[in-house]
């Protein structure tokens, strides 16, 4: 028996050309941060593209500008796509349940991590120097 298609699923292409916002007030912070990250990636990618296009101003400026605009529009529509927006809404709901550490707890934990990283760096450096000395002594 073949699976039936879900009638609530909308095609991506149709979602890209809608202007409405899906569940406007829910998950607003996570959606804004996700959009900003995706838009920055699109803009940086289009800026990188401008270095590799032709010498004429149309190719050097117009094509990267168009690609950047399409990337930013796709990012905006992606964060308002129902399936992705519901995921981001759930992410924000879970982040609201997190118990964040106090400042003193954060400082103590950070110091422990930094100390452990320094200690392990010293141990690995000692092993490296000792093995290099032994290999130099054997091969010389």
N, C-alpha and C positions, 0 to 999 in steps of 0.2 A: 504494500500500500504506500503510495507516494505521499510525502509530506505536503500539506496544504500551505499555501503562502499566507503569511500573516497580513490581514487586510489593513492593519494599523501602520505597517511600515511604509514610509514614503521614500521615493527615490532621492538620491543625493542631488541630482541635477535640479529637481523641482524645489528642493529645500534651498538651494543656492540663490534662487531668484525670488524668494519671498521676502517681504519687508517687515513682517511682524516679529515681535520678540516672544519667545516661548517662556512662560512662567517668569515674567519680568522681575518680580521682587524676590524670587528664591535663588539662593546660591550666587548672589550678586558679586561678592568679593572674589570668590574663586573664579568665576567666569570672567571678571575684568582682568585678573592677573593672568589667566590662561590666554585671553585675547591679546593682552599686551606682549606676552612672550612670543606668541605665534606671529604677531604683527612685526615685532622687532626682527624675528628670523626672516620674514618676507622682505623687509626693507634692507636688511644686511645682505641678503641673497641678491636682491636686485642691484644694490650698489656694487657688489662683486661682479655681477654680470656686465656692468657698464665698463669695466676694465677690459673685457674680452669681446666687445662688439666693434663694429666697423668704424671708420674714421668720420663718417658724416654725422652731423648733429642728430638727425632723425634716429639713426641706429645707436649712437652713443648715449643719447638722453631719452629719446622717445620709447624705445623698446624696454629698457630697464624700468622706466617710469610706469609703463603699462603692466609689466610683470609685477612690480611692487604693488600697484593698485589692485590687481587681480588677487595677489597673495593676501593683502589686508582684507579685501572683501570676503575671500574664502575663509579666513580666520574668523571674521565676524559672524558669518553664517554658520560656521562649524560650532561655535559656542552656543548658538541658538537652535541647533538641530536637536529635536526632542530626545533622542537616545543619548547623545553626548551631554546635553544640558542636564538630563536626569542624573547622569553619572556625576557631573560636577556638583549638583545640588546635594547628592549623597556624600560626596567628599567633604563639602563644607559642614554638613550635619555631623559627620564623624570628627572633624577638626574641632567643633564646638564641644565635644565630649572629652577632649584631651585635657589632662591636668598638667599645665605647664609648670616647670620648676621655678622656684623663687630665685632672686638674683644671687644670693649667697650659695645656694645649691648649684647654680649654674657655674659660678666661679670655681667652687671646689671640684666639681666634676671636670671642668676644663683643665684645671691644674693637674689632676690625676692623669688625664689623657696626654697632656703635654709632657709630663714627667715620664710616663711609660714610653712614649715615642722617643724621647731623648735617650732613655736607658737602652731600648732595643737598637737604636742607631749606634750607640757606643759598642754594644755587644757585637753587632754585625760588622762594624768597622774593625774591631779587634780580631774577629775571625778572618776577615778579608786580609788584613796585614799578616797574620800568622800563616795562613795558607799560601800567600804570595811568597813569604820568606821561605817556607818549607819547599815549595815548588822551585824557587830560584836555587836553593841549596842542592836539591836533587838533580836538577837539570844542568847545573853549572859544572 
